[in-house]
Every structure is written in structure tokens, then in C-alpha cells.
Amino acid sequence: MPDLPFTLTEILKFSMSQGVSDIHLKPGRPPIFRRGGPMDLVSPKNMSVLDSDDVMKLFEGVIQEHQRVQLRERGQVDFGWGETGIGRLRASLFRSRAGTQAVMRVVPSQIPTLADLNLPKALTTTIANERRGLVLVTGTTGSGKTTTLAALADQINRVRSCHILTIEDPIEYVIEDRRSVVTQREVGTDTVSFPDGLRSALRQDPDVIVVGEMRDRETMEVGLHAAETGHLVLSTLHTIDARETLTRVISVFEQGEQGHARLQLAETLRAVVSQRLVPRQDGQGRVPAVEVMLVTARIRDLLMEPEAMDEIADAIGAGQAQYGMQTFDQSLMGLYRDGWISYDEAISQCTNPADFALRCKGIGSGSPDATR
């Protein structure tokens, strides 16, 4: 087989220089790159068409033997890879009708700060200063959860002398020791699973535990226990807002256990940060719209009452001035007023379009859930 006209390192360099977010390698096509948003997939004209062997050859020397076995036996494997000073890739290598394919997410070598990400001040002033409890970062796939989680961990790393232990699948951002000692473990390579890694973490003197994702009941149970025993636990969930996040966590438990689960959440949960990426008005990428729920006494009371869950959004909106909380609609209004996003984009993304339109005209509807 002839040598490839490019290497994985060259693809990474090209992607970093061009602001690429994702890379698709599919037999019968040249490499395909995503730039700027969900509709921007392009293939540079000077890149050659790949076949299935080409895709595998790109990863020679990158994937380990146990990952080869997983690809062979399960048809897919996820892993991280990077070059110092350039960046990293979160890769998914898998079999398809076309042959062996790969999809890679580009991860910058430097972890952006919370300010770089244009995230609400509450993340820096309140959430990153928590010493114990559970903080959840939520959103759909591709909404930037992992980046926000890494930025939170690195903010703690910059200002506190503590032990930060991460359990990830795979490791995306490499967090270098600053004031803290940082231990990063990868599921499948350094530990068998998230629950096993979490249990081991409790015997490894952690102050902060970062769990890449709470995928199942077992992980949630161990994570809640870790938060109860005085650790700060940061993790993600695939949920769209605070209300759905609370419902999801509680629903993994049996009906007779849900009362206790609510009590655990009320005692340990500190914040839910839910985000989605919205196209910028200038066409230069996307900006996060972020709902921030801090667990105040009012939120805690609502959490304990199953029939009161629909009041969560109202409580978040009412807590903007005093606590720095905000609903998605309040976030969108801020982005619109500051010129980040267009009116049409804000309207298409908001929860209450009619109320949003009235507020843009300076007419308050009086709704406690409305954007302030």
C-alpha cells in the first residue's frame, strides 16, 4: 500500500490552524472537516480520497492492543490522542458499511478559561469556589459540556492547593499541575469503568473528583456518596436544562427509593449548569447560552416536592439579581442585547417567544419565568 499523503499529526495541525471542530474520515471520500457550525462540512480539494486501509494506517502506533481488540470484537473504540504543543483529538474509530471510519473532535492544547468561554460569572465567583457537593454540567452532544467541565477543574487548579482526580472516557484536555496535584485516569486504560474508578478515587485522597459522565445508576450512586462524604464532584449529563437534570437523576432510582434520592440531591447538589451553543450574529462560530441553577433554600424546598418541579424555572429566573442564576431566556436576552446573536436566532432558541418579543420591545409581561 502506498504511503498516505498526510499523517494524523498533519491533519491535527491543519485542523487547529483552520478552526476545525470535527474531522470525518470515511472510505471513498477525502477527509471532511466541520467549521463554524452544524451545516459546515467541507473537504479541501487537495486532499486524496481514503480507503478503509488508509483510515486504519493513520492510527497505527496510536491505538493500543486492547483498543484493537475492542474494535475487532465490538466494532468500535473511543480514545484520545494528541501532540504536545499542538492539540488533541477525541477519536471514535468504528466499522460501517463503507469500511473502517473515524470521527474526531479537535481539542485545543490549552484549556480555555471560564472567561474565554463567555460563561456566566457565577461559575467563577460561586461554583468554582465550592469545596464539597455535586455540580452537574449538562447539554446535548456537542454543546461544550466537556470543555466547561475542564475549565471549571482548571480554575480550581489555578487557585487552590488540592488533589484533583479525573475519570474520563476518553481523556480530552490534559490538565497540567498548577497549584493543585492533578491525576487523570482513562476508562478502559487506567480503570475498568466509571463506577470502579470512582470507588478507587475515594481511597486516593481526592479533594475534587471529575467524572466525565454520569451514565448510569451505579455511577450516580457512587458520585452522590462521594459528594456526601465531603468531596467536590463535577460531572456531566445529557440533559437540556435543570428541571430535566433533576428528573433524570431521580428517575434512575426505583419508585420506593426516590424520596431518599431527593433528600440526597437536596443535601449534596450545589449547581446545575445547562448550556447550548448558538450561532453568532457575525458568523464567527457559536456562543454559549447558559442556564445556571444554584441550589438555594428555595430550590432545595422545590426539589423535595415531586409536584413542585415545574416551579424550578420560575425560581431560577427570580434568583438572577440576588444569586447570579439565570434561565435560558435570560441568557439569550443578554446575548442579544450585547450583540452576540441576532433577534431571529434568540427567538428561535427561547422558551417563551411571545414573552421574549414583548421584553425586547420594552413591555414586561409580568411572568416570573420571563427574561429580565
ROTORVO-853803 format. One record per atom (N, C-alpha, C): residue in one letter; x, y, z. Coordinates in steps of 0.1 Angstrom, whole numbers, padded with zeros to 4 digits, always signed. Layout:
BEGIN
AXYZ;...
END
This chain:
BEGIN
M+0008-0012+0000;M+0000+0000+0000;M+0009+0012+0000;P+0007+0022-0009;P+0015+0034-0009;P+0013+0042+0004;D+0024+0051+0006;D+0023+0059+0018;D+0012+0069+0016;L+0005+0073+0028;L-0005+0083+0027;L+0001+0097+0025;P-0006+0105+0018;P-0001+0119+0016;P-0002+0128+0028;F-0007+0123+0039;F-0007+0131+0051;F-0007+0121+0063;T-0004+0127+0075;T-0004+0119+0087;T-0014+0125+0097;L-0017+0118+0108;L-0026+0122+0118;L-0021+0136+0124;T-0008+0137+0126;T-0003+0150+0131;T-0005+0161+0121;E-0004+0159+0108;E-0007+0169+0098;E-0021+0173+0098;I-0030+0163+0099;I-0044+0166+0100;I-0047+0174+0112;L-0041+0171+0123;L-0043+0179+0136;L-0039+0193+0134;K-0026+0195+0128;K-0021+0208+0126;K-0030+0216+0117;F-0035+0210+0106;F-0044+0217+0097;F-0057+0221+0104;S-0062+0212+0112;S-0075+0215+0119;S-0073+0226+0129;M-0062+0226+0136;M-0060+0237+0146;M-0059+0250+0139;S-0052+0251+0128;S-0049+0263+0120;S-0062+0269+0114;Q-0071+0260+0111;Q-0083+0264+0103;Q-0096+0265+0112;G-0094+0263+0125;G-0106+0264+0134;G-0116+0253+0132;V-0111+0241+0129;V-0119+0230+0127;V-0124+0224+0140;S-0136+0220+0141;S-0141+0214+0154;S-0142+0199+0153;D-0145+0193+0141;D-0146+0179+0139;D-0141+0174+0126;I-0136+0162+0126;I-0130+0156+0114;I-0137+0143+0111;H-0141+0140+0099;H-0147+0128+0095;H-0137+0121+0084;L-0134+0108+0087;L-0126+0100+0078;L-0134+0088+0073;K-0138+0089+0061;K-0147+0078+0055;K-0142+0073+0042;P-0141+0059+0041;P-0136+0054+0028;P-0144+0059+0016;G-0137+0062+0005;G-0144+0067-0006;G-0145+0082-0007;R-0141+0089+0004;R-0141+0104+0005;R-0127+0109+0010;P-0124+0121+0006;P-0112+0127+0013;P-0116+0131+0027;P-0107+0135+0036;P-0111+0139+0049;P-0121+0151+0048;I-0131+0150+0057;I-0141+0160+0058;I-0140+0168+0071;F-0141+0181+0070;F-0139+0189+0082;F-0151+0198+0085;R-0154+0199+0098;R-0165+0208+0102;R-0159+0221+0108;R-0165+0232+0102;R-0160+0245+0107;R-0173+0254+0110;G-0173+0260+0122;G-0182+0270+0124;G-0196+0266+0129;G-0202+0255+0125;G-0215+0252+0129;G-0220+0239+0123;P-0232+0235+0126;P-0238+0222+0122;P-0239+0220+0107;M-0239+0230+0099;M-0241+0229+0085;M-0228+0230+0077;D-0217+0231+0083;D-0205+0235+0076;D-0195+0223+0075;L-0198+0213+0067;L-0189+0202+0064;L-0182+0204+0051;V-0169+0205+0050;V-0162+0207+0038;V-0150+0198+0036;S-0146+0195+0024;S-0134+0187+0020;S-0125+0196+0012;P-0113+0199+0017;P-0103+0206+0008;P-0100+0199-0005;K-0099+0206-0016;K-0097+0200-0029;K-0084+0192-0030;N-0073+0196-0022;N-0060+0190-0024;N-0058+0177-0016;M-0068+0172-0009;M-0066+0160-0001;M-0072+0148-0009;S-0065+0137-0008;S-0068+0125-0015;S-0079+0117-0009;V-0086+0109-0017;V-0097+0100-0013;V-0090+0089-0005;L-0097+0085+0006;L-0093+0075+0015;L-0099+0061+0012;D-0093+0050+0015;D-0100+0037+0016;D-0099+0032+0030;S-0105+0021+0033;S-0106+0016+0046;S-0092+0013+0052;D-0083+0008+0044;D-0069+0006+0049;D-0062+0019+0053;D-0065+0029+0045;D-0059+0042+0048;D-0063+0047+0061;V-0075+0046+0065;V-0080+0050+0078;V-0073+0043+0089;M-0072+0029+0088;M-0065+0022+0098;M-0050+0026+0099;K-0044+0028+0087;K-0030+0031+0087;K-0027+0044+0095;L-0036+0054+0094;L-0035+0066+0101;L-0033+0064+0116;F-0040+0054+0121;F-0040+0052+0136;F-0030+0041+0140;E-0021+0036+0131;E-0010+0027+0135;E-0001+0034+0145;G+0002+0028+0155;G+0011+0034+0165;G+0004+0043+0175;V-0009+0045+0173;V-0017+0054+0181;V-0026+0046+0191;I-0033+0036+0185;I-0042+0028+0194;I-0034+0017+0200;Q-0038+0013+0212;Q-0031+0003+0219;Q-0038-0011+0216;E-0031-0022+0220;E-0036-0035+0217;E-0050-0038+0222;H-0053-0033+0235;H-0066-0036+0240;H-0077-0028+0232;Q-0073-0017+0226;Q-0082-0009+0218;Q-0085-0016+0204;R-0074-0022+0199;R-0076-0030+0187;R-0085-0042+0189;V-0084-0048+0201;V-0093-0059+0204;V-0107-0054+0205;Q-0109-0043+0212;Q-0123-0037+0213;Q-0129-0034+0199;L-0120-0029+0190;L-0125-0026+0177;L-0129-0038+0170;R-0121-0049+0171;R-0123-0061+0164;R-0136-0068+0170;E-0137-0068+0183;E-0148-0076+0189;E-0161-0068+0191;R-0160-0055+0192;R-0172-0047+0194;R-0176-0038+0183;G-0166-0037+0173;G-0169-0028+0162;G-0167-0014+0163;Q-0162-0009+0175;Q-0160+0005+0178;Q-0151+0006+0190;V-0143+0018+0190;V-0135+0021+0201;V-0133+0036+0202;D-0134+0042+0214;D-0132+0056+0216;D-0118+0058+0224;F-0111+0068+0220;F-0098+0071+0227;F-0094+0085+0224;G-0084+0089+0232;G-0078+0103+0230;G-0064+0102+0225;W-0060+0112+0218;W-0046+0112+0213;W-0042+0126+0210;G-0029+0130+0212;G-0025+0144+0210;G-0010+0145+0208;E-0007+0157+0203;E+0007+0161+0202;E+0010+0173+0211;T+0020+0172+0219;T+0023+0183+0228;T+0026+0196+0220;G+0019+0207+0225;G+0021+0220+0219;G+0012+0222+0207;I+0005+0212+0202;I-0004+0213+0191;I-0019+0212+0195;G-0022+0201+0200;G-0036+0198+0204;G-0039+0184+0206;R-0051+0181+0208;R-0055+0167+0210;R-0068+0164+0201;L-0070+0151+0200;L-0082+0146+0193;L-0089+0136+0202;R-0102+0137+0202;R-0110+0127+0208;R-0116+0119+0196;A-0112+0106+0195;A-0115+0099+0183;A-0124+0087+0186;S-0133+0085+0176;S-0142+0073+0176;S-0139+0066+0163;L-0133+0054+0165;L-0130+0045+0153;L-0140+0034+0153;F-0146+0031+0141;F-0157+0022+0141;F-0158+0016+0127;R-0165+0004+0127;R-0168-0002+0114;R-0182+0002+0109;S-0183+0003+0096;S-0196+0007+0090;S-0197-0001+0076;R-0208+0002+0069;R-0209-0004+0056;R-0198+0000+0047;A-0193+0012+0048;A-0182+0017+0040;A-0169+0011+0043;G-0167+0005+0055;G-0154+0000+0059;G-0151+0006+0073;T-0138+0008+0076;T-0134+0014+0088;T-0135+0029+0087;Q-0142+0036+0096;Q-0144+0050+0096;Q-0139+0056+0109;A-0137+0069+0109;A-0133+0076+0122;A-0139+0090+0122;V-0144+0094+0134;V-0148+0107+0136;V-0140+0113+0148;M-0135+0125+0146;M-0126+0130+0157;M-0130+0144+0160;R-0130+0147+0173;R-0133+0160+0178;R-0119+0167+0182;V-0117+0179+0177;V-0105+0186+0179;V-0105+0193+0193;V-0095+0190+0201;V-0094+0196+0215;V-0081+0205+0215;P-0082+0218+0218;P-0070+0226+0218;P-0061+0222+0229;S-0048+0225+0227;S-0038+0221+0237;S-0040+0229+0250;Q-0045+0241+0249;Q-0047+0250+0261;Q-0061+0249+0265;I-0063+0247+0278;I-0077+0247+0283;I-0082+0262+0284;P-0093+0265+0277;P-0098+0279+0278;P-0103+0282+0292;T-0102+0294+0296;T-0107+0298+0309;T-0122+0300+0308;L-0128+0301+0320;L-0143+0303+0320;L-0146+0316+0313;A-0138+0326+0315;A-0140+0339+0308;A-0138+0338+0293;D-0128+0330+0289;D-0126+0328+0274;D-0139+0322+0268;L-0146+0314+0276;L-0158+0307+0270;L-0170+0315+0271;N-0169+0327+0276;N-0180+0336+0278;N-0191+0330+0286;L-0187+0324+0297;L-0196+0317+0306;L-0200+0327+0317;P-0212+0325+0324;P-0217+0334+0334;P-0207+0335+0346;K-0207+0347+0352;K-0197+0349+0363;K-0200+0340+0375;A-0212+0335+0376;A-0215+0326+0388;A-0206+0314+0388;L-0201+0309+0376;L-0192+0298+0375;L-0179+0301+0382;T-0174+0313+0381;T-0161+0317+0387;T-0163+0321+0401;T-0173+0329+0404;T-0174+0335+0417;T-0181+0326+0427;T-0189+0316+0423;T-0196+0308+0432;T-0193+0293+0430;I-0195+0288+0418;I-0194+0273+0416;I-0180+0268+0418;A-0170+0275+0412;A-0156+0271+0413;A-0151+0272+0427;N-0157+0279+0435;N-0153+0281+0449;N-0159+0271+0459;E-0168+0262+0454;E-0174+0252+0462;E-0163+0242+0467;R-0164+0238+0479;R-0154+0228+0485;R-0160+0214+0486;R-0173+0212+0485;R-0179+0199+0486;R-0193+0199+0479;G-0198+0188+0476;G-0211+0187+0470;G-0210+0183+0455;L-0221+0183+0448;L-0222+0179+0434;L-0225+0190+0425;V-0217+0192+0414;V-0220+0202+0404;V-0222+0194+0390;L-0233+0197+0383;L-0235+0190+0371;L-0235+0200+0359;V-0228+0197+0349;V-0228+0204+0336;V-0235+0196+0326;T-0246+0202+0320;T-0255+0194+0311;T-0256+0201+0298;G-0261+0193+0288;G-0264+0198+0275;G-0264+0186+0265;T-0268+0189+0253;T-0268+0178+0243;T-0254+0175+0238;T-0252+0165+0230;T-0239+0162+0224;T-0234+0174+0216;G-0222+0178+0218;G-0216+0189+0211;G-0219+0202+0216;S-0224+0203+0228;S-0228+0216+0234;S-0217+0222+0242;G-0205+0215+0243;G-0194+0221+0251;G-0193+0217+0265;K-0200+0207+0269;K-0200+0203+0283;K-0186+0199+0288;T-0179+0191+0280;T-0166+0187+0284;T-0156+0198+0286;T-0157+0208+0277;T-0148+0220+0277;T-0151+0228+0290;T-0164+0230+0293;T-0168+0237+0305;T-0163+0230+0318;L-0165+0217+0318;L-0160+0209+0329;L-0145+0210+0331;A-0137+0209+0320;A-0123+0211+0321;A-0119+0225+0326;A-0126+0235+0321;A-0123+0249+0325;A-0126+0251+0340;L-0137+0245+0345;L-0140+0245+0359;L-0129+0239+0367;A-0125+0227+0363;A-0114+0220+0370;A-0101+0228+0370;D-0098+0234+0359;D-0086+0241+0358;D-0086+0254+0365;Q-0098+0260+0367;Q-0100+0272+0375;Q-0096+0269+0390;I-0101+0257+0394;I-0098+0252+0408;I-0083+0250+0409;N-0077+0244+0398;N-0063+0241+0398;N-0054+0253+0399;R-0059+0264+0394;R-0052+0277+0394;R-0052+0284+0408;V-0062+0282+0416;V-0064+0290+0428;V-0063+0282+0441;R-0064+0268+0440;R-0064+0260+0452;R-0053+0250+0452;S-0048+0247+0464;S-0038+0236+0466;S-0046+0224+0470;C-0049+0215+0461;C-0057+0203+0464;C-0053+0192+0455;H-0060+0181+0456;H-0058+0169+0447;H-0071+0168+0439;I-0069+0170+0426;I-0080+0169+0416;I-0078+0156+0409;L-0088+0147+0409;L-0087+0134+0403;L-0098+0133+0393;T-0094+0130+0380;T-0105+0129+0370;T-0106+0114+0365;I-0118+0111+0361;I-0121+0098+0355;I-0128+0101+0342;E-0122+0098+0330;E-0127+0102+0318;E-0127+0091+0307;D-0136+0093+0297;D-0137+0082+0287;D-0140+0089+0273;P-0129+0093+0266;P-0115+0092+0269;P-0111+0106+0275;I-0098+0107+0279;I-0092+0119+0283;I-0092+0129+0271;E-0097+0140+0273;E-0097+0150+0262;E-0086+0161+0265;Y-0089+0170+0274;Y-0080+0180+0278;Y-0070+0174+0288;V-0057+0177+0286;V-0047+0173+0296;V-0045+0185+0305;I-0047+0183+0318;I-0047+0193+0328;I-0033+0193+0335;E-0025+0202+0334;E-0012+0203+0340;E-0013+0208+0354;D-0004+0202+0363;D-0004+0207+0377;D-0001+0222+0377;R-0009+0229+0385;R-0006+0243+0388;R-0004+0244+0403;R-0014+0249+0410;R-0014+0249+0424;R-0018+0236+0430;S-0025+0228+0422;S-0031+0215+0426;S-0022+0204+0420;V-0024+0192+0426;V-0019+0179+0420;V-0031+0174+0412;V-0029+0171+0399;V-0039+0166+0391;V-0036+0152+0386;T-0045+0143+0389;T-0044+0129+0384;T-0055+0126+0375;Q-0052+0122+0362;Q-0062+0119+0352;Q-0061+0104+0349;R-0073+0098+0349;R-0074+0083+0346;R-0084+0081+0335;E-0081+0072+0326;E-0090+0070+0315;E-0097+0056+0316;V-0110+0056+0314;V-0117+0044+0314;V-0113+0035+0303;G-0110+0022+0306;G-0106+0012+0296;G-0091+0011+0295;T-0084+0021+0300;T-0069+0021+0300;T-0064+0020+0315;D-0069+0030+0323;D-0064+0031+0337;D-0074+0025+0347;T-0086+0024+0343;T-0096+0018+0352;T-0107+0011+0343;V-0114+0002+0349;V-0124-0006+0341;V-0136+0002+0337;S-0141+0010+0346;S-0154+0017+0344;S-0154+0029+0352;F-0164+0038+0350;F-0166+0050+0358;F-0169+0046+0373;P-0178+0036+0376;P-0180+0033+0390;P-0168+0027+0397;D-0160+0019+0390;D-0148+0013+0396;D-0138+0025+0398;G-0137+0034+0389;G-0127+0045+0390;G-0132+0054+0402;L-0145+0056+0403;L-0150+0064+0414;L-0147+0058+0428;R-0150+0045+0429;R-0147+0038+0442;R-0133+0039+0445;S-0124+0037+0436;S-0110+0037+0438;S-0106+0052+0442;A-0112+0061+0436;A-0109+0075+0438;A-0110+0079+0453;L-0120+0073+0459;L-0123+0076+0473;L-0112+0071+0483;R-0103+0063+0478;R-0092+0058+0485;R-0079+0065+0481;Q-0080+0075+0473;Q-0068+0081+0467;Q-0067+0096+0471;D-0072+0099+0483;D-0071+0112+0489;D-0075+0124+0479;P-0086+0123+0473;P-0090+0134+0464;P-0097+0145+0472;D-0096+0157+0467;D-0105+0168+0472;D-0116+0171+0461;V-0112+0170+0449;V-0121+0173+0438;V-0121+0160+0428;I-0133+0155+0425;I-0134+0144+0416;I-0142+0148+0404;V-0135+0146+0392;V-0142+0150+0380;V-0146+0137+0373;V-0159+0135+0370;V-0164+0123+0364;V-0169+0127+0350;G-0163+0122+0339;G-0166+0126+0326;G-0181+0126+0323;E-0188+0116+0328;E-0202+0115+0325;E-0209+0106+0335;M-0220+0109+0340;M-0228+0100+0349;M-0238+0093+0340;R-0234+0081+0335;R-0241+0074+0325;R-0252+0064+0331;D-0251+0060+0343;D-0260+0050+0349;D-0262+0052+0364;R-0271+0044+0369;R-0274+0045+0383;R-0262+0043+0392;E-0254+0033+0389;E-0242+0029+0397;E-0233+0041+0398;T-0230+0048+0387;T-0221+0059+0388;T-0228+0071+0396;M-0241+0073+0394;M-0248+0083+0402;M-0247+0080+0417;E-0249+0068+0420;E-0249+0064+0435;E-0236+0067+0441;V-0225+0062+0434;V-0212+0064+0440;V-0208+0079+0440;G-0212+0086+0429;G-0210+0101+0429;G-0217+0108+0440;L-0229+0105+0443;L-0237+0111+0453;L-0230+0108+0467;H-0225+0096+0468;H-0219+0092+0481;H-0206+0100+0483;A-0198+0102+0472;A-0186+0109+0472;A-0189+0124+0476;A-0200+0129+0471;A-0203+0143+0474;A-0208+0144+0489;E-0215+0134+0494;E-0220+0133+0508;E-0208+0133+0518;T-0197+0126+0513;T-0186+0124+0523;T-0175+0135+0522;G-0179+0147+0517;G-0171+0159+0518;G-0162+0162+0506;H-0164+0155+0494;H-0157+0158+0482;H-0165+0167+0473;L-0158+0175+0465;L-0165+0182+0454;L-0165+0173+0442;V-0176+0170+0436;V-0178+0161+0425;V-0183+0169+0413;L-0176+0169+0402;L-0180+0176+0390;L-0183+0166+0379;S-0194+0167+0372;S-0197+0157+0362;S-0207+0163+0352;T-0210+0155+0341;T-0219+0159+0331;T-0231+0149+0329;L-0241+0154+0324;L-0253+0146+0320;L-0258+0151+0306;H-0264+0142+0299;H-0270+0146+0286;H-0285+0150+0288;T-0287+0162+0294;T-0300+0167+0297;T-0300+0182+0292;I-0312+0187+0289;I-0312+0200+0283;I-0314+0212+0293;D-0319+0209+0305;D-0320+0220+0315;D-0320+0215+0329;A-0321+0224+0339;A-0320+0219+0353;A-0332+0210+0356;R-0344+0214+0352;R-0355+0205+0356;R-0354+0191+0351;E-0350+0190+0338;E-0348+0176+0332;E-0337+0169+0339;T-0326+0176+0343;T-0315+0170+0350;T-0319+0164+0363;L-0327+0172+0371;L-0331+0167+0384;L-0340+0155+0382;T-0349+0155+0372;T-0358+0144+0369;T-0351+0132+0365;R-0340+0134+0357;R-0332+0122+0352;R-0325+0115+0363;V-0319+0123+0372;V-0312+0117+0383;V-0321+0109+0392;I-0332+0115+0396;I-0342+0109+0404;I-0348+0096+0398;S-0350+0097+0385;S-0357+0086+0378;S-0349+0073+0377;V-0336+0074+0379;V-0328+0062+0378;V-0330+0053+0390;F-0336+0058+0400;F-0339+0050+0412;F-0353+0045+0412;E-0355+0033+0419;E-0368+0027+0420;E-0378+0037+0427;Q-0391+0035+0424;Q-0401+0044+0430;Q-0400+0045+0445;G-0397+0034+0452;G-0397+0035+0466;G-0384+0041+0471;E-0374+0043+0462;E-0361+0049+0466;E-0360+0064+0463;Q-0370+0069+0455;Q-0369+0082+0450;Q-0370+0093+0461;G-0377+0091+0472;G-0377+0100+0483;G-0363+0102+0489;H-0356+0091+0491;H-0343+0092+0496;H-0334+0099+0486;A-0335+0096+0473;A-0327+0102+0462;A-0329+0117+0462;R-0342+0122+0464;R-0345+0136+0465;R-0337+0142+0477;L-0337+0135+0488;L-0331+0140+0500;L-0316+0141+0498;Q-0310+0131+0491;Q-0296+0132+0488;Q-0292+0143+0479;L-0300+0145+0469;L-0298+0156+0460;L-0299+0170+0467;A-0310+0171+0475;A-0312+0184+0482;A-0300+0187+0491;E-0294+0177+0497;E-0283+0179+0506;E-0269+0181+0499;T-0267+0175+0487;T-0254+0175+0481;T-0253+0183+0469;L-0264+0185+0461;L-0263+0192+0449;L-0260+0207+0451;R-0251+0213+0444;R-0247+0227+0446;R-0251+0235+0434;A-0251+0229+0422;A-0254+0237+0410;A-0257+0228+0398;V-0265+0233+0389;V-0267+0227+0375;V-0264+0237+0365;V-0255+0235+0356;V-0252+0244+0345;V-0255+0238+0332;S-0265+0243+0325;S-0270+0237+0313;S-0267+0246+0302;Q-0261+0241+0291;Q-0257+0250+0280;Q-0261+0245+0266;R-0262+0254+0257;R-0264+0251+0243;R-0256+0261+0235;L-0251+0258+0223;L-0243+0267+0215;L-0252+0273+0205;V-0251+0286+0204;V-0260+0294+0195;V-0251+0301+0184;P-0254+0301+0171;P-0247+0307+0161;P-0245+0322+0164;R-0233+0328+0163;R-0231+0342+0165;R-0236+0350+0153;Q-0240+0362+0156;Q-0245+0371+0146;Q-0235+0375+0135;D-0222+0375+0139;D-0211+0379+0129;D-0206+0367+0121;G-0212+0355+0124;G-0209+0343+0116;G-0196+0337+0120;Q-0190+0342+0131;Q-0177+0336+0136;Q-0179+0326+0147;G-0185+0315+0143;G-0186+0304+0153;G-0199+0305+0161;R-0198+0300+0174;R-0210+0300+0182;R-0207+0305+0196;V-0217+0308+0203;V-0216+0314+0217;V-0225+0306+0226;P-0221+0303+0239;P-0230+0295+0247;P-0241+0303+0253;A-0253+0298+0252;A-0265+0303+0260;A-0265+0293+0272;V-0266+0299+0285;V-0263+0290+0296;V-0274+0293+0307;E-0280+0282+0311;E-0289+0283+0323;E-0281+0279+0335;V-0282+0287+0346;V-0274+0284+0358;V-0284+0283+0370;M-0285+0271+0376;M-0293+0269+0388;M-0283+0267+0400;L-0284+0275+0410;L-0277+0273+0422;L-0287+0268+0432;V-0283+0259+0440;V-0292+0253+0450;V-0294+0261+0462;T-0303+0270+0462;T-0307+0279+0473;T-0317+0271+0482;A-0321+0278+0493;A-0331+0272+0501;A-0344+0270+0494;R-0348+0279+0485;R-0360+0278+0477;R-0359+0266+0467;I-0348+0265+0460;I-0346+0253+0451;I-0346+0240+0459;R-0340+0240+0471;R-0340+0228+0479;R-0354+0224+0483;D-0362+0233+0486;D-0376+0230+0490;D-0384+0224+0478;L-0382+0230+0466;L-0389+0226+0454;L-0384+0212+0451;L-0371+0209+0452;L-0366+0196+0449;L-0372+0185+0458;M-0376+0188+0470;M-0381+0178+0479;M-0396+0175+0476;E-0403+0183+0467;E-0417+0181+0464;E-0418+0177+0449;P-0422+0164+0446;P-0423+0160+0433;P-0433+0169+0424;E-0444+0174+0430;E-0453+0181+0423;E-0449+0196+0420;A-0437+0200+0426;A-0433+0213+0425;A-0422+0215+0415;M-0418+0205+0407;M-0407+0205+0398;M-0409+0216+0387;D-0422+0218+0383;D-0425+0228+0373;D-0422+0242+0377;E-0419+0244+0390;E-0417+0257+0395;E-0402+0261+0395;I-0393+0251+0391;I-0379+0253+0392;I-0375+0264+0383;A-0380+0265+0370;A-0376+0276+0361;A-0379+0289+0367;D-0391+0291+0373;D-0395+0303+0379;D-0385+0307+0390;A-0381+0298+0398;A-0372+0301+0409;A-0359+0305+0404;I-0354+0299+0393;I-0341+0302+0387;I-0342+0317+0382;G-0353+0320+0375;G-0354+0334+0370;G-0355+0344+0380;A-0362+0341+0391;A-0363+0350+0402;A-0350+0352+0410;G-0341+0343+0408;G-0328+0344+0416;G-0317+0351+0408;Q-0320+0357+0397;Q-0309+0363+0389;Q-0302+0374+0396;A-0309+0384+0402;A-0302+0396+0408;A-0295+0392+0421;Q-0301+0383+0429;Q-0296+0380+0442;Q-0285+0370+0441;Y-0286+0360+0433;Y-0277+0348+0433;Y-0269+0347+0421;G-0272+0354+0410;G-0265+0352+0397;G-0270+0340+0389;M-0282+0335+0393;M-0288+0324+0385;M-0294+0331+0372;Q-0297+0322+0362;Q-0304+0327+0350;Q-0310+0316+0343;T-0321+0318+0336;T-0328+0309+0328;T-0322+0310+0314;F-0325+0301+0305;F-0320+0302+0291;F-0325+0314+0285;D-0338+0318+0287;D-0343+0330+0281;D-0336+0343+0286;Q-0332+0343+0299;Q-0324+0354+0304;Q-0311+0355+0297;S-0305+0343+0296;S-0292+0342+0289;S-0292+0347+0275;L-0303+0343+0267;L-0304+0347+0253;L-0307+0362+0252;M-0314+0367+0262;M-0317+0382+0262;M-0303+0389+0263;G-0295+0384+0272;G-0282+0391+0274;G-0273+0390+0262;L-0273+0378+0255;L-0265+0377+0243;L-0271+0386+0232;Y-0284+0387+0231;Y-0290+0396+0221;Y-0287+0410+0224;R-0289+0415+0236;R-0286+0429+0239;R-0271+0433+0237;D-0262+0423+0240;D-0248+0426+0238;D-0243+0424+0224;G-0252+0420+0215;G-0248+0419+0201;G-0242+0406+0196;W-0242+0396+0205;W-0236+0384+0201;W-0245+0376+0191;I-0258+0376+0193;I-0267+0368+0185;I-0278+0377+0179;S-0284+0373+0168;S-0295+0380+0162;S-0308+0379+0170;Y-0317+0388+0167;Y-0330+0386+0173;Y-0337+0374+0168;D-0336+0371+0155;D-0343+0358+0150;D-0337+0346+0156;E-0324+0346+0159;E-0318+0334+0165;E-0322+0333+0179;A-0323+0344+0186;A-0328+0344+0200;A-0342+0339+0201;I-0351+0344+0193;I-0365+0339+0193;I-0366+0325+0190;S-0358+0319+0180;S-0359+0305+0177;S-0354+0296+0188;Q-0345+0301+0197;Q-0340+0293+0207;Q-0347+0294+0221;C-0355+0305+0222;C-0360+0307+0236;C-0372+0299+0239;T-0375+0298+0252;T-0386+0290+0257;T-0400+0297+0255;N-0400+0310+0257;N-0413+0317+0256;N-0411+0329+0245;P-0413+0325+0232;P-0410+0335+0222;P-0419+0348+0223;A-0432+0346+0226;A-0440+0358+0227;A-0436+0367+0238;D-0433+0362+0250;D-0428+0370+0261;D-0415+0376+0258;F-0406+0369+0251;F-0393+0374+0247;F-0394+0386+0238;A-0403+0385+0228;A-0406+0396+0219;A-0411+0408+0226;L-0420+0406+0236;L-0425+0418+0243;L-0414+0425+0251;R-0405+0417+0257;R-0395+0423+0265;R-0385+0430+0256;C-0383+0425+0244;C-0374+0432+0235;C-0380+0446+0231;K-0393+0447+0232;K-0400+0460+0229;K-0401+0468+0241;G-0396+0463+0252;G-0397+0471+0265;G-0410+0470+0272;I-0417+0459+0269;I-0430+0457+0275;I-0429+0445+0284;G-0430+0446+0297;G-0429+0435+0306;G-0442+0428+0307;S-0442+0415+0306;S-0454+0407+0307;S-0458+0403+0322;G-0448+0405+0331;G-0450+0401+0345;G-0448+0387+0348;S-0445+0379+0338;S-0443+0364+0340;S-0430+0362+0348;P-0431+0355+0359;P-0419+0352+0367;P-0409+0344+0360;D-0413+0337+0350;D-0403+0329+0342;D-0397+0337+0331;A-0401+0349+0329;A-0397+0357+0317;A-0383+0362+0319;T-0377+0365+0308;T-0363+0371+0308;T-0364+0385+0314;R-0354+0388+0323;R-0354+0401+0329;R-0343+0409+0323;
END
